[in-house]
């Protein structure tokens, strides 16, 4: 009888050891997964920051260009002829469509969609796929939107929204929207 009981106890110990080893193995795999995911997230955040930097560089270049044309050269007195109004050839990028759920409105479009549309048709874009002189892996695209284009809104062509799209590696995009105004 004693021999049978001893064999049963040894089997129970083996099962307990298998369970402990399986638990430790699963914890180890989980730690490897978390560690690998952390570095991937850090890389994505780094690309997003680089795209944002490119968008800011686009605004800086646009500000210099507009400032020179408004103040120095005095060739621009308002933004009326500079607005981008179409997406995919259809009107309403500036929300001038009477439909409040206009699918072409720029705020309803992703940065990648806007970028592709402007590269395909650069009409009224200030900069298109402009690479940075300091880092050729970064680029920006900039265009102006009439912020009073909705029906029933009194137009004021002395102010507008400047849309700056930045692109970094792995097709990472960032958008900066800044309102500017020509002072009289």
N, C-alpha and C positions, 0 to 999 in steps of 0.2 A: 503494500500500500504506500509505503513511504517513497518508493521509487516512482510510482505513478504521479504522486503529488509534486515531486521535484521536477519531473518533466513538464508538467503543466505550468509551474512557476517560471521555468526557463523560457517557455513560449511567450508568457505574458511580458517578461522583460524585453524580449526581442520586439514585440509589438510596440511597447513603450518607446524603445530606442528608434524604431522606424518613424513613429509619430514625431518625436523630438527632432530627428534629422530632417523630416519633411517640413516642419515648422521653421527650422533654421534656414533651410534652403529657400523657402518662400520669402522669408524676411530678407535674405541676401539678394534675391532677384528683385524684390521691391526696391531695395536701396539702389541697385544698379539702374533700375528704370527711372527713379526719381533723380538720380545724379545725371543721367543722360538727358532727361527732359529739361533740367535746370539750365544746362549749357545751351540747349536749343532755344529756350525762351530768351536767354541772354543775347544770343545771336540775333533773334528777331527784334528785340528791343533796340539793339545797336543799329540794325538796318533801318528801323523806323526813325531813330534819331538822325541818321544820315540823310534820309529822305526829307525830314523836316528842315534840316540845315540847307538842303538844296532849294526847298520852297522859299526859305528866308532869303537866300541868295537871289532868287528870282524876283522877290519883292524889291530888294536893294537895287538891282539892275533896272527894274521898271521905274522905281522912284527917281533914279538918276536921269533916265531917259525922259520921263514926263516933266520933271523939274526943269530940265534943259529946254524942252519944247514950250513949256508954259511961261517960265520966268525969263530965261536967257534969250531964246530965239523968238518968243512970242508968236509961235506958229499954231499953238493950240489954245483956243479960248473956251471950249467946252468939250464934252466927251461924246456928243451926239453921233458922230460917224465912226466911233471906235468900239462900239458895243458888239459883242458876239451874241447872236440871237437864235442860232439854229443848232440843233443836235441831229446828226444823221440826215441833214438836209431838211428837217422839219422844224417849223417855228416853235418857240416857246421855251428856249433855254433860259431866258430871262423872266419866265413866268408871265409873258404877255398874253398867253392863251386864256380865254375866259373860263376854261375848265379848272377848278381849284385843285383837282388831282392830276394835273398835267404831268404825264410821265417823262416829258423831256426837260422839265425844270432841273437846273444844274444841281440843286441840293438833293434831288432824288436819284442822281447818277453817281456811280462810284468814280473814284479818281482814275482808275484804269480805263473806264469807259470814256471819260472826258478826254484823257490823254490820247487814246486811239482816235477819237473823233477829230481832234484838233490836228493830229499828225496827218490824217487822211484829207482834211479840208482846213488849211490854216487861215481861212478868211477871218479877218479882224482879230487875230491873235497877235499879241505883242512879241512874245518869244515862243518858239516851237522847238521842243527837244534840244534846248541850249545846254551844252555840257559846261561844267565849271572848269575854269582854267587851272585850278589847283588840284582837281581830282576828276579825271575823265569818266569815272564810273558813276558820277552823280550828274543829274540833268534837271532842268526845270522848264515848265511851260506856263505862260502867263496870258490871261485875257481879262477883259473888263465886262462887267454885267451892269445893265441899267437896273438900279435898285428901286425905281419907281415905274416899272413897266406894266404892272398889273392894271387891268381896266378899272377906271374910276379913281386912280391915284394921280394927283397933280404932278406932271413931269418936272424934274429939275435936272438938267444935264450938266450942272456944275459939280455934281458928286456922283460917285459910282462905287461899286464893289470891285476890288482887284482880287482876282482868283489866281493864286500861285500854287501850282502843283509841282511837287518835288518827287524825283524817282531815284531810288538807290538799287543796290543789287537784289537779285531774286525777285524782281518786279514788286518791290515795296514802294508804296506811294504815301505821300502826306500832302495835306491841303492846308493852305493859309488863306483866309479871307479877311481883307482889310478894306475899310471904307475910307476913301479919300475925297477931298473937296477942293475945288479951285476957289481961293479967296479973292473977292473983288476989291 
